[in-house]
């Protein structure tokens, strides 16, 4: 991946804290990118010349995410553009060296494979409309033969990169256990509850007593054995209504103190009394809970093994790429 994108979770402002960030405007971002890649040569690999336009074309799809990740800071935005640019140029020049190695190894891609892939892309990207496809090629300054060659080289690169990593497909149980013990803090889990929640909110001009009556009726039905998820789907007024009020695993620090104090005193299968906070009423149900501790090795063994295999494969690929870079010709101008 060119950029690693951190996952973010949005929860109701009345329950969990939210953060919002100003962002660079679309116009500013486009202006900054276009100014950066106005003209010039960015790199030469063997006999292939890469221009600023080659880089711009690949970086533009990333700009929206870079805007979001930079949180409106122009300095950070430019630094992240630098990182993306370096990764793109490295990939472009590496791919030239990989293709060169393929042909030196007497490799061949059947022409029928290339034609089939081109036809698939015309169907997938242009709804099978060849005139639209040809108009696209004209807009980017490529001939059909040049496009065919681009697809051929892409297939070669994919094959060769897979070949570089396929030998690294097994990691011993001993290494998995060693990693687990050396990085045990990564597998620490704080105390948490699997929380279901019904939220009732007062409507405009609604008599507050009606809200109280609804909450009391819900608790009465819970006491009579009616399923909490069923009642949440019927009554709750929040984003989790359709999934039965299921908020998943929630740590103490994620809840506002008034809710956390009650939630973490409830046992598995217990529900709370109605809790009135400002203009809302909350009814909680504890589906499960876990104590603070470490995830057992048995539960994370497979994920650790997959991660280690990926790391080993990446290292194997990097070793071979370093050899290709050492033996080939690459010059960068950025």
N, C-alpha and C positions, 0 to 999 in steps of 0.2 A: 504494500500500500504506500501511496505517496505521502499520505498524512494519516496520523493516528487521531481518530476523533473520539473524544471522551463522551460517554453516554451521560445524559442529564435526565432527571426525573422531576416532573411538575406535580405538586400536590396542592390541595385546597389551602388557600391562605388562612382559613380559620383553624387549620389543623397543623400544617407544617410550614416552616418558613420558606419564602420565595425570594429569588433574586432576579433583578432585571438589569440589563446592560444596554447602554446606548451603543449604536453601531455606526460605522462609517457609512455614508449614503451610497446608494448604488452608483450615482453619477461620479462621486469622488473615487470610488474603487475602480470604476472603468477608466477614468482619467489617469489614475496612478499606474494601472497595468499597461494601458496603451502608450504612455510616456516611456515606461521602462523598456517596452519592446517595439520601439518605433522603427528601428532599422538595424542593420549590421549583422555580422557573423558572431555566433556564440561559441561554436566549437567546430573542429575538424577531426574526424576519425577515419584513419586510412585515407581514402580519397573522397569521403563523403563530407559535404559541407552542411552544417546546420545553422540556420538563420534565426534571428530574433523572432520572426513570424512562426517558425516551427515550434519554438518554446511557448509563444503566446497562445497558439492554438491548443496546446495541451494544458496550459495553466488556467485558461478561462473557465472551464467547468468546475475548478476548485475555488474560485474567487468567493462565491457566496458563503462557503463553509469557513474560509479564512476570515471573512468579515465577521462572522458570528464568533469564531474562536478568539479573534483579536479584541473583542469587547469594546470596540470603538476607539482603540488606541492606535494612532497612525504609526507610531514607532514599532509596536508589536506587529501591526499589519505588514509593514515592510520587511520586518525580520522573518515573518512566516512566509512571505513571498520569496525571500532569499532561499529559505530552506526548501520550498517546493521547487524553485528554479534549479537548485543544485541537484536535487533528486531526479528531476526530469532530464537534465543534460547528462547526468551520469548514466541514466537508463538508456538514453538515445545512443550515446557513444559505446556503451557496453554491448548494445544489440548489434552494432556494426561489427564489433570484434567477434561476437558469437556466430554471426552469419559467416564471417570469414573462416572461422574454425570449422564450421559445418562443411563448407566446400573443400577445405584442406583435407578433411576426413573422408572425402569422396561421397558425401551425402547427397541424396536426391529427393526432391519432392515431386511426385507425379503431377503432370500438368492438369490431369482430371481433378485432383484434389483441390487445386487452386480455383479452377473454374466452378466447381461445386460450391466452394465457400463464397465466391463472389456472388453467385446466383442466390445463395441463401441470404446474403446480406441485402441484396436488392429487394428480395421479398420482405425481409424483416424490417428494414429501415426505410424502404421507399414504396412499400405496398406493391411490389412487383412492377412499378412504373419505371421503365428504363429511361424515359425522357427526363424524369425527375433526377434519376441517378446521374445522367450525363450533365445535367445542369449543375448538380452539386460538384462534380469533378471540375467543371469549368470555373465555378466560384472559388475553388481552392487551388486552381492553377495546375491540375494534374490531368494527364491523358489516361485513357483506359488501360494502356499498357503499364504506365507508371503505377496505377492503382493495383493492377494484378501483381506487380512486383512487390508492392507494399504488403499485400496479403500473404504472398509467398514468404517474405522475410518474417512476417509475424508468426506464421506457422512454424518456420524454422526455429525462431527464438523460443517459442513455447515448448517445442520438442527438446531443444538443447538444455533449457533451464530445468525441465523435468529430469532429463538424463543426468544432470549435475547433482541432483538431490536424491535420486531414487535408491541409492545404496544405503542411505541413512534412514532406515525404516524400523529399527528395533532399539529399545533401550532396556537394560537389565533391571529387574526388580530391585537390585541392590542400589543402583544409581537413583531410582525413584525414592527409595527410603532415605538415602543420604540427603537428597534435595529437601525432602519433607522435614527432616530433623534440623537441617541447617537454616531453613527458612520458615520455621514453625510459626513465627509471629504472623506470617501472611495468612495463616489458616485459623487465626483467632477469631472467635465470634462473640460479640457482646450479648448480654441477655436480650431476648426479643420475644414478642408475641405475634402469632398469626391472627390478625385482627379483622373482624367484620364490623361494619359500622352503619348505623342508620342515622341520617342527618335530617332533621325537620327544620325548615326555615319559615318564618312568619311572612305571609304575603302582605302586600300593601293593603292597609285599612282592615286587615283581618283581626278579629278579636283574639288576643293572646290566650284566652281561656280555651279556645278551640284547639290551639296547638298543644296545650297541656293535656286536653282530653284525648287527642290522637296519640300522644306519647303514652299515656296511661293505658289506652286500649291495646297498643302494641305490646307493652309489658305483660298485660293480662293474657294475651294470646301466646306469648312466649312461655309464660308459666303453665299454660295449658298444653304445651308441647308442639305448638306450631313452629315450623322451620324458620330460623332467623333469615336465611337467604331469601326465602319466599316473601317474607314481610319486607325485607329491604327492597326487593324488586318492585313491590307495590307502593311503598310509602317514601323511601329515601329520596332526597333531593340533592344528589351529588353525582359526580362523574362515574362512580362505581356502582350505581344503582343496577345497571343491567347485568352485572356479575355478582349480584347478591350482596353488595356492600363489601366485597372482598378487597382489602388493602394489602394483602400479603403479609410478609414478615416485616415488622416495624420495631425499631429500637426505641428505647426510652427517650433518648435525646431528640428523636424525630417528632415526638408528640409535644403539644403544648403541655405545660406542667399539670394543669387541672385534669387533663385526660390521662396523662401518664400515671399520675398518682393512683387513679382508680383502676386503670387497665392492668397494671402490674401487680395488683392485689387479687385479681380475679383468677379462679382456677380454670382449667380446661373444661369447656362446655358451659361455663357460666356467662351470664349476661349482666350488664349493669342496670341500675335504675336510670331513669331519665336524668341527664345532666344538662342544666340550662346555662349556656354561656352567651352573653349578650342577647342577640335576637335569634339564636339557634338552640335546638335541643339535640343532644347526642345520646344514642343508646349503643353500647359496645357489646361485642360477643367475642370471647376468646376461643378460637378454633384449636389452637395449639400453642405451646410455649417452649422455649429452650433456655437453659441456663447458660451463663457465661462459660466459655471453654474453648477447646480446639476441635476443629472438624476431624473426625477419625481418618487415618490414612486410607482405610478401605473405601471411603467415600470420595476421595480425591486422587486415588492412585491412577486411574485412567486419564484424567485431565493433566496430571503432572507428566505422565509418560508421553502424551500427545505434545505437550509443550516442549519437552526435552528433545523429542524427535524433530520437531520443527526447528528448534535452535541448532541442532546438529546438522540438519539439512541446509539451513541458511549458511552456517559456517563452511560447509563443504562447497557450496556454490560460490561463496566469497573467495575461498582459496583458489578456485579455478578461474574466477574473474580476475583476481590479482595477477595470476599468471598471464592471462590474455592481455591485460593492460600493460604488463611489463614487456611482453614480446611484441605488442602492436604499437601503432602510432596514434596518439591522441593529443590534441592541443586545444585548450579552452581559452576563451577570450572574455568571459564574464567576470 
